[in-house]
Amino acid sequence: MAPASGDLPWRDPGAGRCGPPTADAIDTPPPGNLLAMPDESTQSIVIAAPPAAIMAVIADFPNYPAWTGSVKRAEVLASGPDGRARLVGFDLDAGLVKDKYELTYIWDDDTKVEWTLVSGQMMRGQHGTYVLEPQASGGTLVTYSLTVDLMIPMLGMLKRKAERVIMDTALRRLKTRVEMADA
């Protein structure tokens, strides 16, 4: 049986099956995935809140449209046994760049979250992490790393500049959202 339209065979060992992917399928990356993708960008910011409060905002995907700016839809498509999202579908509208894509997530308590692109229209690959480290000051150092591989050609210098702007905006908005909620 052939895979259903829009289904990615690697997401489910049964390939032709309809419905949400299994946990094993989500954990199996496609061949040639981003692990070898170059040019990771990294930025950090200190947020005046404990890691759990920050991770709660990061994990609250349905509310992304209210505070991220460019994410118009974030829908949890599959959750893990801990209740946190494993697969999330997004609609992005960042002016010239519009995309629909899905990311898989791996959570490490309230210290780290990692995501990888499953499918997208404008991206061939995306890999990112948030790492949260409590500080002696009572705040939390949040380090955001991101690698994106677009289907449209872009000079490396312009791509890195765009990643830095995206990351800076994401970190500032995350900080504002967390600190407003914590106030």
C-alpha positions, 0 to 999 in steps of 0.5 A, spaced: 500 500 500 502 506 498 503 512 503 497 516 504 498 523 500 502 528 504 504 522 509 512 521 509 514 514 509 519 515 515 514 517 520 511 511 520 514 504 519 507 502 517 508 507 511 501 507 508 497 508 515 493 514 516 493 518 523 498 521 527 505 518 527 507 513 533 512 515 538 517 511 534 516 514 527 517 521 530 524 519 533 526 516 527 529 522 522 529 522 515 535 520 511 540 526 510 537 530 516 540 536 519 545 533 523 550 535 518 547 542 516 552 547 517 552 554 520 548 554 526 547 560 530 547 561 537 544 567 542 543 567 549 539 572 554 538 572 561 530 572 563 528 573 570 524 567 572 526 560 573 527 555 568 520 551 569 516 558 568 520 559 561 519 552 559 512 552 560 511 558 555 516 555 550 511 548 551 505 552 550 504 552 543 497 554 542 499 561 544 504 562 540 500 566 535 499 571 541 506 573 542 511 570 537 509 575 531 510 571 525 507 564 527 500 564 525 498 557 528 501 552 532 497 546 533 500 540 537 499 534 533 502 528 537 504 529 545 508 524 549 507 520 555 509 526 559 503 531 556 508 535 552 508 536 545 512 531 540 509 533 533 507 540 532 504 543 526 506 551 524 503 556 519 508 562 519 507 569 515 514 573 516 512 578 510 516 575 504 517 568 507 510 564 508 511 557 510 507 551 513 511 546 517 512 540 522 517 540 527 518 534 532 520 535 539 525 532 545 524 535 552 529 534 557 525 536 563 526 544 564 533 544 562 533 543 554 528 542 548 530 540 541 526 540 535 527 538 528 524 539 521 519 533 519 516 537 513 515 544 510 514 548 504 520 553 504 525 549 508 529 543 507 531 542 514 531 546 521 534 544 527 534 548 534 535 548 541 533 552 547 538 550 553 536 553 560 541 554 566 539 557 572 543 563 574 546 565 581 542 571 580 535 568 580 534 568 573 535 563 567 540 564 562 536 561 555 541 559 550 537 559 543 541 555 537 538 554 530 540 552 523 535 552 518 536 550 510 531 553 506 529 551 499 530 558 496 538 559 494 540 565 499 547 567 500 550 564 507 552 571 510 544 573 508 542 567 511 546 568 518 543 575 518 536 573 518 537 567 523 540 572 528 534 577 527 529 571 528 533 569 534 534 576 537 526 577 536 524 570 539 529 571 545 526 578 546 519 576 545 520 570 550 523 574 555 517 579 555 512 574 555 515 570 561 516 576 565 509 579 564 506 572 566 511 572 572 509 579 574 
